[in-house]
Amino acid sequence: AMASEGGAYRLRCSLVGHGQDVRGLTRSLFPQGGFVSVSRDRTARLWTPDGPNRGFTEMHCMNGHSNFVSCVCIIPPSDLYPRGLIATGGNDHNICIFTVDSPTPLYTLKGHKNTVCSLSSGKFGTLLSGSWDTTAKVWLNDRCMMTLQGHTAAIWAVKILPEQGLMLTGSADKTIKLWKAGRCERTFTGHEDCVRGLAILSDTEFLSCANDASVRRWQISGECLQVYYGHTNYIYSISVFPHCKDFVTTGEDRSLRIWKQGECAQTIRLPAQSVWCCCVLDNGDIVVGASDGIIRVFTESLERTASAEEIQAFENELSQSSIDPKTGDLGDINAEDLPGREHLKDPGTRDGQTRLIKDDGKVEAYQWSVSEGRWIKIGDVVGSSGATQQTSGKVLFEGKEYDNVFTIDVNENGPSYKLPYNITDDPWLTAYNFLQKNDLNPMFLDQVAKFIMDNTKGQTPLSTSSQFSDPFTGAGRYVPGSSSGSSTMPAADPFTGAGRYVPGSASNAVTPVGGVDPYTGMGAYQSAAAKAENIYFPKKDAVTFDQANPMQILGKLKELNGSATEEHKLTEDDLIILEKLLSATCNTSAETPTAQQIQTLWRAIHWPEDIVFPALDILRLSVRHPTVNENFCSEKDHVQFIIHLLKFLNPKGKQANQLLALRALCNCFVSQAGQKLMMEQRDEIMTQAIEMRSGSNKNIHIALATLTLNYAVCLHKDNNIEGKAQCLSVISTIMEVVQDLEAVFRLLVALGTLISDDTNAVQLAKSLGVDSQIKKYASVSEPAKVKECCRFVLNLL
């Protein structure tokens, strides 16, 4: 039970086990009263209270990550796992899921492209993960349902709210976002630095903590209700007491702080610089993990308090730790002005108050304990007066530190862009990445690189110059498109080929192609959209690859059959059988394909991969016939059929096989049996097919786009939101890489089909940022269908 109100927290026990920093903690549901810890030593450990004693024992150590483990959460019990599951996230980009009684993972979730640093579980087995790759992902059991995109920097904290479908993410971009069913509903601004932790108070309120050393209490509606100050450095974690609004925080100022009724009621210093994490157990005890690898538990209960010897040992360890004044944790220190030991005769005025004294040339730090009425030594201050964040000249940008952050204007009326730069970076590479990231014309490369070099001349790592001169005007801001420097620049717009477009300029002298301005939507754009009829989507039927030259295919088959090994060789009869099959399926004869023909084809598509392609081509054509489709795709052998086709979708395989296997999969969609099979195996097929995007073969890209389109047609009929989520993320992934406009067109039709008549899918597409990905196609002049289809899609978004 909770101890009497208002008591002070004291040490309950110190647990040694982890070999490096303890980065995450969470209370466990099973064993009750226990908790799970994760560490840079790549392990997770489950601790259980050891009976009558005050300590805990390590039940088992879980291994599954190949790098630091940074976060942990418990997935609540389900019928399948009545004791719940443990989820851990790591620097290896993976999430491992463990049962409570096994040291090895049940399964691993892969998908993030950088460190997974935060996890939160919700109802019905959902898991939310946040990563340095700037995205959060929603997982259901062992699959990723959706990706939340919108933050511009690492996501350090995630929480699923009690209300269904509501999720919170806190980021190094200094904002917190509220997501509903995968789309961002609201952005909370107020923190002045990276948001590091989130905690839920109720259905309508939550807390956040940040590198700006403040805690904020928010209403879901967007209002900041209160700001709490007390920490003197980054706050890394925040945890709420059960059944009340009190909470605890830990941070880089070596302290754990206990907040009651909105005030910091107690400060406990630890003999470690970074106090990374904390969690509150059901009985109100607080577990804390720090950079020294030790887990410490603090309690209000007298029965559970450590022995006098243990507490003395803890205080001795604390008094011997050295405090670096550079962190600013103790304010500005001037060793000359400090009083001597007699200063400790005066009692402190509040709990956690610190006092510095100078004794025999050494500076010592003490903290006042209200409950004990005495000053406790918290360490020696070493090497006074050093640089702080304010004086080191480092500038934070997107949650990371840089020597300089320049502001660059691309034209007078447009937005300005931030360009972060470290002295040690290559100016050309930085300029190139900057133009890519902001979708700016690559013609500016030389100017931007020169600008960086001019403005960092003579800078050694540390100094920063406060005033930058513009390479053209000598003024402080850089305007590449400004008249004074534009003589060398062609005036053509890189997208439309028309005169360079300056948003907001009154006279748009040259109207882009078609009398339509793709940027502002002015001019003919509105009326054209109103008059034009959308003939592109939603598409109702599958798109197939029908083009055939049976004679050529058979000729190739016979030629390669000559070089096949004995076990693979087809007899003359076999070849006649396949010829009949081709004519039956290419509408040149009215016969129905026979079981014998289909059996022979099945043998032929098992030829070695360097000669199998004509057989795959026969398969592509025959699978359009209802009889063949039914045979390959019906209940009996269908899984082997798909597994066999997917073998060809190996990025290292032959391109001809990749192409024909993709086309065969597209053609499976013509009949009911094929559609059913393709939908059942959607996950495996999509996962394997998407690997084909990395090549540069445009026919493969077109086939891949067509496969996606055929899935979109089925998903539009079924209205399957999980499938649509997957299909949208596939479209978005392929869009990144394809260049061929026919492939782009088919992806646009797929996208339009998926989101037609479905507001959820529209929101999902927006939360995936698809609209910004496809905008550029609204101004493609040839073929016109790309531009038209794109505009219809953008109208829906």
N, C-alpha and C positions, 0 to 999 in steps of 0.2 A: 504493500500500500504506500501511498505518498506520505512522506514525512510531514511533520507539522509545518505549517506555512512560515515563511520568513527566515528559516534557518539558513546558515551559510553552507555553501558546498565545500567539501573537503575531499582529499584523495581517498578513493576506495581501493584501487590497486593499479599497478603498472604491469603491462603485459609485454614480454619480450618474445618475438617470434619472427617478425618480418626482418629481412636483411637490409631493406632500404626504406625510403619515405613511405608512410601510409597515406594514400591519396583518396581513399573513399571508405565510407562506413554506412551501414544501414542496419536497423534492428531486424531480427529474424522473427518469422511467425513460428518457425519450428527449428530448433528447440525454443520453447517460450523463455523470454527473459534473456535470450542470447543475441548475438549480432554477427554480421559478416564484415570482414575488412579486406581491402585490396591494396596492392602496393607496387612500387616500382620494381620490386624483386620478381615481378611477373606472376605472383601467386595471389589467390584469394583464400582466406581462412575463415572457417566457421567456428565461433566461440560459444561455449555454453556455460552458464553459471555453475560453479562446482559446489553443489549442495550447501552444507552448513557454512562453508568458508566465505570469505569476502571476494574471492578471486573468480577467474574464469579458466576453463581449459579449452585447448584447441581440439575440436572434434575431428576435423580433417582439413587438409591443405589441398586446394583445387588448382590444377595446372591445365592450361589450354591456350594461353597467349604466348606469342613469340617475342613480345616486347612488354614495356611497362603496362600495368593495369591501372586505369585512371578512375573508374567509376563502377558503382554496383547498385542494383535494386532487386527487390523481391517481387516475383510475379505471384499474385494471390492463388490460393488453392483452386483446382478445377476437378471435375469428375475423374479425369485421367491422372492428375497429380494432386492428390488430396493434401499433400504437405506443401504445395506451392513449388516454385522454381526459383533459382538464383540467376540473375543476368549480370554479366560483367562486360565492360567495354575497355578497349585498350589502344595503345599507340600503334598496334599492328593493323589498325582500321577495322578490326573484327569485334563482334559481340559473341560471347560464349554463354550458352545456357546450360546450367547444371541442375541436377536433382539434389535434394539436401543430403543424400547419403552416398554420392559418388564423387571421387576426386577428378574424374575426367568428364568433359562436356557431353551432354546429350546431343546437342547440335550446335553449329556455329552459323551466325548470320553475317553474310558478306554483302557489301554494297557501298559502304562509305569509302571515300577516297583519301581520308586522313584520320587522325586520332579521333576516337569516339570518347568524348569526355563527360557525357552526362546521359543518364537513363532514368525513365520514369514509367511505372506500369499503370494501366487503367483497367476498366471492366472488360470482361469477355476475352481475356488473354491478349489485349493490345499492349504494345510496348512502344514507347517513344524514345528515340535516340538523338542526341545532338553531337555535332562533329565540327572539327576545325575546317572541314571542307565547305563550311558556311550553310550546310543544309541540316534539316532534321528529317528523320525517316520514321514512318509509322509501320510497325511490323505486326502481323497477326500470325501467331504460332511461328512457323519457320519461313514466312515470306514477307517481302516488303510490299505493303499496300500502296503507299504513296510517299512522295518526297516533298517536304515543305521548303520552298525556295523563296527568298525575299531578303534575307539578311545579307549584308555586304561584307561580313567578316565572320570569324569563328563563332560558333554557337557554344557557349560555355555552360549553359544551364537549360534544362527542360523540365516541365511538369505537366502531367495530365490533370485537369480539374475534375472535381466530382461530377459536374454536369456533362452529359454525354456529348462527345464530339468537340469539346473545348480543350485547347492545348495552349501552353505558354512556352515561349522560347526567349532566352536572354542571351545577348550577343556582345562581342567585342566592338560592334558598331555602336555601342552605348544605348541601344534600344531594347525594349521587350516587345514581342509581338504575341497577339492573341489570335489563335487559328480556330476556325470552326469548320469541321468536315474538310480539313485540308486546305482551306483558303484563309488568308490573313484578313481578320475582321478589324483589327485595331493595332496601332503602334503606340507604345507608351514611351514618351521621351522625358528626360529629367536628369538621369544619371550623367555625370560628366566624364565617365571613363567606362572601360569594359564591365558589363554586368556579369557577375561570377556565380551567383546563387539565387535560387527561387524557393519559396516555401508557401504552402497553401494554408490560409487561416480559415476560410469558409467557402461556401458556394460563390460568394461575391467579393471576397477580399484575399489578397495575397501580399507577400513580402518579397523584396529583392535586396541583394547586397552587391557591392561593386568595388572596383579598384579605386573609386573616388572616396573610399573610407566611410561611405554612408549606407544606411539601411533605409529603404522607403516602403511605406505601406500604401497599397493601391486598391482602388475599387475597380472591378472588372469593367465598369463603364468608362474608365479612362482617367478618373480623377486621382491625383496623388493626395492621400489623406494626411500623411505625416512623414517627416524625415528624422531619422535618429542619428545623432553623432556621438562618437565615443572612441572608436578605433582611430589610430594615427597612421594606418597604412592600409594596403589592399585588404579587403574582406573576402575570404575565399568560400566560406560556407555558412549556411543558416539553417537552423532546425527548430521546429515548433514543439512546445510542450503539449502532451495530450490534453484535450478538452479545455484549452484556454488560449488566450492570445499572447502569452509570454513566450519568449524564444531565446535561443542562444546563437552566438556567432563566433567564428574563429578567423584569424587572419595572419598577415605577414608581420604584425607588430608583436608576435610571440605570445598573443593572449587569447584566452577564451573569455567571452563576456556574456553574462547572464542578465537578460532584460526582463524586468517585471513592471507591469503598469506603465509601459512606455519609457521607463528610466533604466539606465545601466545600474543594476543593483549590486553586481559583484564582478570583479575582474580577477581572473586567475592567470598568472604568468607561467609560461612553460620554458624549460631549458632547451628550446629549439627555436630557430628563427622563423620557420614557416609552419603555422598550425593549419594544415590543409583541410581538415574535415571534422565534422562532429555529427552525432545523432543522439536523440533522446530516447531512452528505453521506456517501457510502459510504466515502470515504477518511478520515473522522474530522474533517474540517474543519467549522467551525461558521459558519452564516450567520445574521446578526442584522439585524432591521429595526426602525427607531425613528421617533420623532416628528419628526426633522429630515429625513425623506424619503430618507436615505442608507442603502444596504445595505452592511454591513461583513462581511468574511469573515475568520475567524481560523484559524490553523493551528499544529500542533505541528511540521510538517515544515520543516526549515531551507531546503530547496530552494524551498519555496513562500512563505517569509516575504518580506514587502515589503522594499524597499530602505531603507537607513538614513534617507534623506531623507524617504520617505513616513512612516516610523514617527515621525520627529521632527515632521513636520507634524501627524500625528494627536495626538501628545502636546501640541503647542502649542495645538491647537484645544481639547483637553481642559482644559488649564490655564487657558484664558481663559473657560471656561463659568462661569456664575454658579449657585450652589446656593441654593435657597430653604430656609431652616431650617424653615419651616412644615411641610414634608413629614415631618419627624422622621427623615429618612434617616440623619442623623449623630448621633442621640440628642439629648438636651436640651443646647442650647448656651447657655452664659453667657459672653458675650464678655469680661467683666471678669476671669474666672479663667484665661484661656488663656495658656500659656507663649509665649515668643518663638521666633525661628528656630532658636536653639541646640538646641531640643527635637528637631530632625531629625537631630542627630548620633547619637542612640541608634537602633540598628537596630530594626526591628519584630520581633514574635514570631511572626506568622503571615501568610500571603499574604492580601492584601485588607484587612488591618487599616488603619483610617483614623486620622489624627491631625490635629488642628486646631491652627494656631498663629496668633498675632497679630503682624503685622508692620506697623509704621507705621500703627496704627489699623485696618488691614484684616485680616479673618479669612480665612485660606486653608486649604484642605483638601488633605491628601496621603494617598496610599495606598502601603503597603509591597509591593514586588514581591520575592518570594523568589528567583525565577530570576535577577533582575538585581542583587539585593542593594542596592536603593536605594529612596528615597521618590520617588514620581511625583506631581506636582501634578495634582489632579483638579478644581480649580475654586476660585472665590472665593465665600465665603458672604456673601450680601447680606441686609441688614435682619434682624438677629438677633431672637430671642424673638418668636414670633407664635402664633396659635391653631393647635392641632392638631385632629385628628378628635375627640380626647377633650374639648377645651375649647370647640369651636365650638358645642356644644349640638345638633348634628345627630344624629338617630337613624336608623339604617338599618332599613327594613322592606321585605321582599320585594326586596332588592337595590337599593332606591332610597332616597334620603335625605329625611327629613321633619323638621319642627321639633318635632312632638309625636307620640307614639304612645300613645293612651289605651287603657285596658282597660275594656270595658263588659260588664256582666252583664245578661242579659235576664230571667232569673228565678233565684230562690235556688239551685235545684239544677242548672240547665242549665250548658252550657259558657260560658266568657267569650270575648269577641271582641275583636280588636285593631282600633282605628280610627286610621289614620294621618292626620295633618293638617298642612298647611303654613299659616302665618299668612296667606299670600297667597290661599289657597283660599276659595271661597264656602262658608260653613258649611251652608247648606241643601242645596247640591248634594252636598257631602261626605256629609251625613247620608243623603240619598236613595240615593247609590251604595253606602254601607255597608249599608243595609237590603236593597237588591237583592242585593248580593254574598253576603250571609250568609242570604238567603232568610228575612228577618225581616218581621214584620207592619208594613206601611206606616203603621199607626196611630201608630207610635213617632216619626214624622218630626219633629214639633214638639219633642218632648222631647230627642231626640238633638241637633238643631240648637241648642236652647237650652243644652244641656250644653256643647257645643263653645264657644259664645260666652261662657258664664260662666267657663269654664276657660282662655280665652285673652284675657280682658279685660286691657287694658293691656300685652299682650305686643307688643313691637316685633320685627320679624324679628331674631333672634339669641338673645334671652333665653329661657329656658324656666323654667316654674315647676315645682317638684319635687312639690308636693302638690296634688292636684286635689280640690275639694270636690264632693260628690255633691249634685245639685239637690234631692233629697228628704231624705236622712238627714244630710247634712253630712259623711258619711264619705267615704273615698277612692274607693270603687268605685260605679259607677252601676248601679242595678237597676231598669229600667223596669217590670218586672212585680211589684215588691215591694208588699206590702200597703199601706204608708204612702202610696203615690201612686196606688193603682189605682182610686180612687173615680170618676175620670172615664172609666175604660176599660170598654167593654162586655165582658162575660165570654164572648162567643161565640168559638169557635175559628174562625179565618178559613178553615180547610180543611173541617172537618166540620160546622161550625155548632153543634157541641155545646159543653158547658162548656169553658172554656179548660183545655188539657191541660198539666199540669206533670209532666215526666218524673220518675219516682222518688218522687212524692208517694204516701203510703201509701193514703189513701182517695181513689179516683178517683170523686168523688161523681157526676159525670154521665158515663155510659158513652157514647162516641160511637156514632153510628148503626150499627144492625145488631149491637150487642153485641160489636163487634170493635174493638180498639185498633190503628189503623194504624201507630202509632209503635213500640210495644214488642212487638207481635205476641203480646200476652197475650190472655187471655179466649178468645172463641169462634174466634179467628183460626185456630189450629192445627187444631181439629177440623173447622171449616168447610172448610178446605183439603183435609183428608183425605177428607171425604165427597164433596165436589164433584167432578164429573167434568169433565175438561178437554175441552170440546166446541169449543174455539176454534182450536187449532193442534196439530200442524203441518197447515196447509191443503194439500189435495192438488190442488185445481183452481183455475184462474184465476177471478177475479171480473170479471163483465162488466156493462156498462151496457145494459140491454135495453129499458127503457121507451120506447114508441114511439107516435106518433100520425101515421101515414102521411099522412092527409088534410091535417092542418095543415102538415106539412113540404112537401108538394107545392104547397099553396096559396101558401105563402111563396115557394117556388121560382119559381112562375109569375109572381107579383107582381113579384119582383125581376128576372125575365127581361125583363119589359117595360121596365125602366129600363137594361138592359145595353147596352153599345155593340154596333155591328154585328158586330165580330169575335168577341164573346163570346156573342151571342144564340144560344139553342137553338131549333131548329125545333119545330113541333108534334110531329113524329115523335119528336124527341129526348125531349120531355117524356113522351110515351106510353111510350117505351123505359124511362125512369127510373121511371115508375110501375110498370111490369111488374117491374123489378128490385126495387123496394121490396116488392111483394107476394110475390115469390119468396123474399125473404130474411126477411120478417116472418111466414113460415109461413102466409100467407093463401092461397097457391096452391102446388100441388105441383110447379110447374115449376122447372127448373134455370136459374140465371142464364146468359145467353149472353155470348160474347166481345164482341158488339156492345154489349150493355148496359154491360159493364164499361168498354169504350172510351169510351162516352158519359159515364160517371161520371168517368173520368179527365180528360176535357175540362172537365166542370163544376167539379171541385175546383181548376181553374186560373183560375177567375173572380177578378176583383179582390177584395182582402181586405175591402172594405166590404160586398160582397154574397155572399160565398162560403159563409156559414155553413149555409144549408139543404143545400147540396151536401155539406159536411163531415158533416152529420147523416145524410145518406143513406149516406155512406161508413161512419160509425160503425156503422150497423145492418147494412149488407151485408157488412162484412168478417168478420162472425161466420159467414157461410155458407162451408162448406169450399171451394166452387168459387172464390168471390171471393178468399178468403184465399190459396188456392193461387196465384191469378193475380197478385195484388199482391205477395205475399211470396216467390214462388219465385225461383230463380236469376236469371231474365231481367232484370226491371226493378227488382228490390227496392231497390237503393240509392237510385235516384231517388225512389222512393215515400217512403222514410224522410226523405231530404233535404227533400222537399216538405213533409211533415208538420211537420218540425222548424222550418221557416220560420215556422210559426204560433206557435211557442213563443218569441216574442220579447217580452221584458218590456214593450216599448212598443206591442205590437200590440193588436188588439181582444180583449176578454175572452171574447166568445162563441167566437171562433176558437181561443183558447188552450184553453178548456174542451173543445170538441168534438175538437180534435186530441189532447188527453190521453186523452179517452174512447175515441177510435178506436185509439190505441196500446194501451190496456188491452184492447180487444176483439180485437186482433190475436192475443192469447195463446190463443184458443180452439182453434186448429189447430196441427198439427205444423209446417207451413211458417212460420206466424206466429211461433211460439215460437223456431224456429231463427233467423229473421231478427232478432227482438228481442234474442236473446242475442248474436248476432254484432255488432250495432250498439250493444250495451249502454252502452259508454263514452260515445259521442256523445249517445245518447238521455238517459242519466242526467244528464250534464253540462248539457245544454240544459234538461231538465225541472226540475232543481233550482232554476233561476232563477225558476220560477213561484211559489216559496214566498213571495216578497217582497210580493205583493199581499195584500188582505184578503178576497178572495172565497172564501167557505167551500166552494162547489161545486168551485172549482179546487183547493183544498186536499184535498178528498175524492178528486178524480180523481188527484191527485199521489200521495196515500197509497195508492190502489188500484194505481197503476202499480208502486209500490215493492213492494206485497204480491204482485203477479203475478210480479215478478222473484224475490222470496223463494221462491215456490212452485217456480219452475224451478231456482233455485240449490240448494234443499233436495234436489231429485231428483239434480242433477248432482254435488252436493257439491264445488262449485268455490270454494276458499277465497279466491282473489283477488277473485272476484266478490262473495263474501260480505263481504269487507273493504270493498269499495266500497259495497255496499248498506247495510251497518251505518253507514258514515259518512254516507250520504245520510239514513237514518232519523234519525240523531242530529242532523243539520243541520236537517231539517224539523221535528223535535220542538221545537226551540228556538222556532219561530215560530207553529205552528198553535194555534188556540184551539178550533176546532170539535171536539166530542167524537166525532163519527162519524169524522172524519179521524184523531183520536188513536187511536180503537179499531182502525182498519185498520192504522195504523202498529204498534200493539202486536201485532196478529196477525202482521204481517210479521216483526216482531222475534222473536216466539216461534217462527215457522216456520223462520227462518234458524238459530236456535241449537239447535233440537231435535236430539237425537242427534248433536251435534258439539261435543266439548269445546273444540276450537280456536276455533270461532266464539264459544262462551261466553266464553273468555278474551279474545278480540278485543273482544267487546262490553264486557267489564269494563274493558279497557285504554282504551276510548273513553269510559268514564264514563257509559255509557247507564243503568246502574241508578239512579244518583243523579238522572238527568234524569226518569225515569218514576215515581219513588217517589210523587209527589204524586197520581198518578191512582189509587193504591190506596185512596183515601178518597173517591172521587167517588160520590155516592149515586145519581144518575140519569144516564144509563141504567146499570143494574147491570152490564151486560156489560163496561163499561170497567173497573170495579173488579175484577171477577172475572178478566178476561183479564190485567190488570196483575199481579195476585197470582200467577197461574200463571207469568208471565214472571219475576217477582222470585224465585220458588222455584227457577228454573233458574239464576239469577245468584247 
